[in-house]
Amino acid sequence: MIFIVLLAVLVPFSALASSPMDFARGYLLETQEEFALQRLELPFEVYNASVRADLGDLRVFNAEGAEVPMHLRRSEARPVAAHEVPLHLFRVSSRSEGGQDYDVRLQVRTSDHGAVLETRMTALAGGTDQALLLDASASTEALAALRFELGAASSAFIRVDVRGSDDLFSWRRVGSGVLAFMEHRNGRILQNRIMLDGKRWKYYLVTGQADLSLLVAAFAEKIRSDSGLTRRFAPLRGERAGDDTYEYVLPPALPVDVLDLADVENAVLGVKVLAPSGDEWRSIGAGSLFRMHVDGQLLAGPGLALHGPHERLRIVMQGAPVPLRVGWLPHELVFMPQGAGPFTLAMGNPSIKRTPDMLAAMLEDNQIGAVRLGTATITEPVVLGGEARLLPERSYTRFVLWTVLGLGVILLGFMAWQLIAALDHKK
């Protein structure tokens, strides 16, 4: 009798155990055999095949169909407070002599700590470049970029080169770009940063043939903490939903965080992004996207920040419609390749329950978490349980399982009652 009760209780739980056939589709994985743990950066194909917004339908199985331990994590770009410091700005005249050295033709008096105290310019021939000397000697960290402010409220495109030096004698090119300040009918074009090579220099020389007197202030931006993260992009494909409005459908778990122009030559586009909110659409962002070439150099904006995932988006465009793309920082799936391969990443079941995360505590350990991981990649797609697995779970299946469990509990209670009654009778 006890065996029957245990069987009645355990059958429902064994029936709930997952197998590859419980999922609609999957991908075979190629692994590096010499590593005890494998990492897989989820590609767009996996996001597109998953049907859960929390990626709760992902499982990894070995060749025998047994589920192996896995952990899903994502490296998010942490919000970085604007860590920038103002730089002392001195206006000078300079002339390029070719090569890496740059003849500044000026006398500079510095303090014992290297700070610029005074500059004296030597008169040079007309037509020479204008220049700005920036004093960054007080900074002890490498700089990621220089940011400039424009004095007059006017439109300007200023192409500049930036050189760095530690002794005000030998100069090395460390960055270049186009500074853009312009109000366009489709939105504002603002590009006020020049990216640097990441090395620390005491002094920076900014040169250009445009009117550099428009630049009235300069700021040094420190190295950003999210500089090592790789953002992935995918094109948007949608349908017209109204005047200047287009609707797009995205994978439910795709963690989109930026909207930008696709690979177009020259375009300026004002956009307003809407997301569903009940029966209405609410605004989640608006701004200008631009991408153009100025003097043979690409000038591209940073895109519009989003906070995904968003399964549906509507975008109102101000200007001629152009191709768009979305970007995201992908999830990383870590799994333990137990058993024989090949291993299969399965997905596609909206009703499947999450399994316990057996690797989370292990990866949080400082020693184990620092172990090198092998790199897994997806190869060919495979059909598992088929499209029928994408349908909601049949209600009668759950009913039968819970009925059997309930009967087992009732039977166990009945046996306990009989045992108590028998003991009372003997007394």
C-alpha positions in Angstrom: 0.0 0.0 0.0 2.8 2.4 0.9 4.4 1.7 -2.6 1.1 2.7 -4.2 1.0 6.0 -2.3 4.6 6.9 -3.2 3.9 6.1 -6.8 0.8 8.2 -6.8 2.8 11.1 -5.3 5.9 10.9 -7.5 4.2 10.3 -10.9 3.1 13.9 -11.3 6.6 15.3 -10.6 8.3 12.8 -13.0 5.8 13.8 -15.6 6.8 17.4 -15.2 10.5 16.7 -16.0 11.5 18.3 -19.3 13.1 16.6 -22.3 14.2 18.0 -25.7 10.9 17.0 -27.2 9.1 19.4 -24.9 10.4 22.3 -26.9 9.6 23.4 -30.4 13.1 23.8 -31.8 16.8 24.3 -30.9 20.3 24.7 -32.1 23.2 22.2 -31.9 26.2 23.7 -29.9 29.9 23.4 -30.7 32.0 23.4 -27.5 35.6 23.5 -26.4 36.1 20.1 -24.8 39.0 21.1 -22.5 36.9 23.4 -20.4 34.6 22.4 -17.5 32.2 25.3 -18.1 31.1 26.8 -21.4 29.8 30.2 -22.2 27.5 31.1 -25.1 26.7 34.7 -26.1 23.1 34.5 -27.2 22.8 35.5 -30.9 19.8 37.2 -32.4 18.5 33.8 -33.7 18.1 32.5 -30.1 16.2 35.7 -29.0 14.0 35.3 -32.1 13.2 31.7 -31.4 12.5 32.1 -27.7 8.8 32.7 -26.8 9.3 33.9 -23.2 10.1 37.5 -22.2 12.3 36.2 -19.4 14.1 33.6 -21.6 12.6 31.0 -19.2 12.2 28.5 -22.1 15.9 27.9 -22.7 17.4 24.5 -21.7 20.6 22.7 -22.6 20.5 18.9 -23.2 23.3 16.4 -23.8 23.2 13.7 -26.5 21.2 11.4 -24.2 18.5 14.0 -23.7 19.4 14.8 -20.1 19.3 18.4 -19.0 22.6 19.9 -17.9 23.1 22.7 -15.3 23.0 26.2 -16.8 23.0 29.8 -15.7 21.8 32.9 -17.7 23.4 36.3 -17.0 23.7 39.6 -18.7 26.4 42.3 -18.5 24.4 45.5 -18.3 25.9 48.9 -19.0 25.9 50.5 -15.6 24.8 54.1 -15.6 27.9 56.2 -15.5 27.8 59.6 -13.9 29.3 62.3 -16.1 32.9 62.1 -14.8 34.5 65.0 -16.6 36.7 67.9 -15.5 37.2 71.3 -17.1 40.5 72.0 -18.9 42.4 75.3 -19.0 42.2 76.5 -22.6 44.8 78.7 -24.3 44.6 80.1 -27.8 47.7 79.8 -29.9 48.8 79.8 -33.6 50.6 76.8 -35.0 51.9 75.4 -38.2 52.3 71.7 -39.2 55.8 70.7 -40.3 54.8 67.2 -41.4 55.4 63.9 -39.6 54.4 63.2 -36.1 56.3 66.2 -34.6 54.3 69.4 -34.5 56.1 72.8 -34.4 53.9 74.9 -32.1 56.0 78.1 -32.4 55.2 79.3 -28.9 56.8 79.8 -25.6 55.1 78.2 -22.6 55.9 78.9 -19.0 54.8 76.1 -16.6 54.7 75.6 -12.8 56.8 73.0 -11.0 53.9 70.6 -11.4 53.7 71.1 -15.1 50.6 73.4 -15.2 50.6 76.0 -18.0 51.0 79.5 -16.5 51.6 81.6 -19.6 51.9 81.3 -23.4 53.6 83.6 -25.8 52.9 83.3 -29.5 55.3 83.8 -32.3 53.8 85.6 -35.3 53.4 83.2 -38.2 52.5 83.7 -41.8 48.8 84.1 -42.8 46.7 81.1 -43.5 48.2 79.0 -40.8 46.0 76.8 -38.7 44.3 78.0 -35.5 45.0 76.0 -32.4 43.9 75.5 -28.9 46.3 74.3 -26.2 44.6 72.3 -23.4 46.3 71.7 -20.1 45.5 68.3 -18.7 48.6 68.0 -16.4 46.4 67.9 -13.3 44.7 64.7 -14.4 46.2 61.4 -13.2 44.0 59.1 -15.4 43.8 58.4 -19.1 41.1 60.3 -21.0 38.5 58.8 -23.2 37.4 61.9 -25.0 37.4 65.7 -25.1 34.1 67.6 -25.0 33.7 71.1 -26.3 31.1 73.9 -25.8 30.2 76.4 -28.5 30.0 80.1 -27.5 27.6 81.5 -30.1 24.2 80.0 -30.8 25.0 79.4 -34.5 25.5 76.4 -36.8 29.0 75.1 -37.2 30.9 72.2 -38.6 34.5 72.2 -37.4 37.0 69.5 -38.4 39.8 69.2 -35.8 42.9 67.1 -35.2 44.1 66.4 -31.6 47.7 65.8 -30.7 49.1 64.9 -27.3 52.4 65.7 -25.6 54.1 65.4 -22.2 56.9 67.9 -22.8 55.3 70.5 -25.2 58.0 69.6 -27.8 57.1 66.2 -29.3 53.5 65.8 -30.3 51.7 62.6 -31.4 48.3 62.4 -33.1 45.7 61.0 -30.6 42.4 61.7 -32.2 40.4 63.6 -34.9 36.9 64.2 -35.9 34.2 66.7 -36.8 32.4 68.9 -34.3 28.9 69.6 -35.3 26.4 72.2 -33.9 23.4 72.7 -36.0 19.6 73.0 -35.8 18.0 70.9 -38.6 14.3 70.9 -39.5 14.2 67.2 -38.5 16.0 67.7 -35.2 19.2 68.9 -33.6 22.6 67.7 -34.8 25.1 67.8 -31.9 28.5 66.1 -32.0 30.7 67.8 -29.4 33.1 65.0 -28.5 36.4 63.9 -30.0 37.4 60.3 -29.0 41.0 59.9 -27.9 43.4 56.9 -27.9 43.0 56.2 -24.2 46.6 57.1 -23.3 47.4 59.8 -20.7 48.9 63.0 -21.9 49.7 66.2 -20.0 48.9 68.5 -22.9 46.6 68.4 -25.9 46.9 70.6 -29.0 43.6 71.0 -31.0 44.1 72.3 -34.6 41.7 73.2 -37.4 41.3 75.5 -40.3 37.8 76.5 -39.2 37.1 79.3 -36.7 38.2 77.8 -33.4 37.2 80.9 -31.6 33.6 79.4 -31.6 34.9 76.9 -29.0 34.8 78.6 -25.6 35.3 75.6 -23.2 36.8 72.2 -23.1 36.3 69.2 -20.8 38.1 66.0 -20.3 36.1 62.8 -20.0 37.5 59.9 -18.1 37.6 56.3 -19.3 34.0 54.8 -19.0 33.4 51.7 -17.0 31.3 50.1 -19.8 34.0 50.5 -22.4 34.6 46.7 -22.6 31.1 45.7 -23.5 30.2 44.8 -27.1 26.8 46.0 -28.4 25.1 44.0 -31.1 22.8 45.4 -33.7 20.0 44.1 -35.9 17.9 45.9 -38.6 14.3 46.8 -37.9 11.6 45.6 -40.4 8.1 46.9 -39.9 4.9 48.0 -41.5 3.2 51.4 -42.0 0.7 52.1 -39.3 -0.3 55.6 -40.2 1.0 58.9 -41.5 4.8 58.9 -40.9 4.3 56.1 -38.4 5.7 52.6 -38.6 5.1 49.6 -36.4 7.8 47.0 -35.5 7.6 43.6 -33.8 10.6 42.5 -31.8 11.5 39.2 -30.0 9.9 39.4 -26.6 13.2 39.0 -24.7 15.5 41.1 -26.8 17.0 43.7 -24.4 17.1 46.6 -26.8 18.7 49.7 -25.3 19.4 52.0 -28.3 17.7 53.0 -31.6 19.8 54.2 -34.4 20.0 54.7 -38.2 21.1 51.7 -40.2 23.9 52.0 -42.8 22.8 55.0 -44.7 25.0 57.6 -46.4 23.5 61.0 -45.3 20.3 61.3 -43.3 18.9 63.4 -40.4 15.7 61.9 -38.9 13.6 63.1 -36.0 11.9 60.2 -34.2 9.3 59.6 -31.5 9.1 56.1 -30.1 5.9 54.7 -28.7 5.2 51.4 -26.8 1.9 49.7 -25.9 0.3 50.6 -22.6 -3.0 48.8 -22.3 -5.2 50.0 -25.3 -3.0 53.1 -25.8 0.5 53.9 -27.0 2.8 55.9 -24.7 5.9 57.8 -25.6 9.2 56.2 -24.4 11.6 58.5 -26.1 12.2 61.1 -28.7 15.2 62.7 -30.4 17.3 63.1 -33.5 19.2 60.4 -35.4 21.9 61.5 -37.9 24.6 60.0 -40.0 26.5 62.0 -42.6 29.9 62.5 -44.1 31.7 65.8 -43.7 35.0 66.4 -45.4 35.3 62.6 -46.0 34.8 61.8 -42.3 31.8 60.0 -40.9 29.7 62.0 -38.5 27.2 59.8 -36.6 25.1 60.5 -33.5 24.9 58.2 -30.5 21.4 57.0 -31.2 18.3 57.2 -29.0 18.5 55.4 -25.7 15.7 52.8 -25.0 14.9 50.6 -22.0 13.8 47.3 -23.4 12.7 44.7 -23.9 9.8 45.9 -26.0 7.8 43.4 -28.0 6.2 46.1 -30.2 7.2 49.6 -31.1 5.7 52.4 -33.1 8.1 55.0 -34.5 6.8 58.4 -35.7 9.4 59.8 -38.2 9.9 63.4 -39.0 11.6 63.4 -42.4 12.0 60.9 -45.2 11.8 57.3 -43.9 15.2 55.6 -43.7 16.3 52.1 -42.5 16.6 51.8 -38.7 18.3 49.3 -36.4 18.3 48.5 -32.7 21.2 47.6 -30.5 21.5 45.6 -27.3 24.0 44.0 -24.9 23.5 40.3 -25.2 22.9 37.7 -22.5 25.5 35.1 -21.7 24.5 31.5 -21.1 27.0 29.4 -19.0 26.5 25.7 -18.8 28.3 22.6 -17.6 28.7 20.0 -20.4 27.8 16.9 -18.4 27.6 13.7 -20.4 28.3 13.1 -24.1 27.9 15.7 -26.8 26.7 17.1 -29.0 24.8 19.4 -26.8 21.5 21.1 -27.8 20.1 24.5 -26.8 16.4 24.0 -26.8 13.7 26.7 -26.8 10.1 27.3 -27.7 7.6 26.4 -24.9 5.5 29.2 -23.4 4.2 27.1 -20.5 7.5 25.4 -19.3 8.5 26.1 -15.7 11.9 27.4 -14.8 14.4 24.8 -13.4 16.5 25.5 -10.3 19.7 27.5 -11.2 22.5 25.1 -10.1 25.4 27.3 -11.3 24.5 30.7 -9.8 26.1 30.1 -6.4 29.1 28.5 -8.0 29.8 31.4 -10.4 29.4 33.9 -7.6 32.3 32.3 -5.8 35.4 34.4 -6.3 37.7 31.4 -7.1 35.3 29.4 -9.3 33.9 32.4 -11.0 37.3 33.5 -12.1 38.0 30.2 -13.9 38.4 30.5 -17.7 35.3 29.4 -19.6 35.2 27.7 -23.0 33.4 29.4 -25.8 30.4 27.7 -27.3 28.8 28.6 -30.6 25.5 27.6 -32.2 25.7 25.6 -35.4 22.8 24.1 -37.3 19.1 24.5 -36.2 17.1 21.4 -35.3 13.4 20.6 -35.0 12.5 19.1 -31.7 8.9 18.8 -30.5 7.6 20.9 -33.4 5.2 23.8 -33.6 2.7 22.1 -31.4 4.9 23.0 -28.4 4.3 26.6 -29.0 0.6 26.2 -28.1 -0.5 26.9 -24.5 -0.5 23.9 -22.2 -3.7 21.9 -22.3 -5.7 22.5 -19.2 -6.8 18.8 -18.8 -3.1 17.7 -18.6 -2.5 19.9 -15.5 -5.9 18.8 -14.1 -5.0 15.1 -14.4 -1.6 15.6 -12.7 -3.0 17.6 -9.8 -5.9 15.1 -9.5 -3.6 12.2 -9.1 -1.5 14.2 -6.6 -4.7 15.0 -4.6 -5.9 11.4 -4.6 -2.5 10.3 -3.3 -2.8 12.8 -0.4 -6.3 11.6 0.4 -5.2 8.0 0.2 -2.3 8.7 2.6 -4.7 10.4 5.0 -7.1 7.5 4.8 -4.3 5.1 5.7 -3.3 7.2 8.6 -6.9 7.3 9.9 -7.1 3.5 9.6 -3.8 3.0 11.5 -5.1 5.3 14.3 -8.4 3.5 14.5 -6.7 0.1 14.7 -4.5 1.2 17.6 -7.5 2.5 19.5 -9.3 -0.8 18.9 -6.4 -2.8 20.4 -6.5 -0.6 23.5 
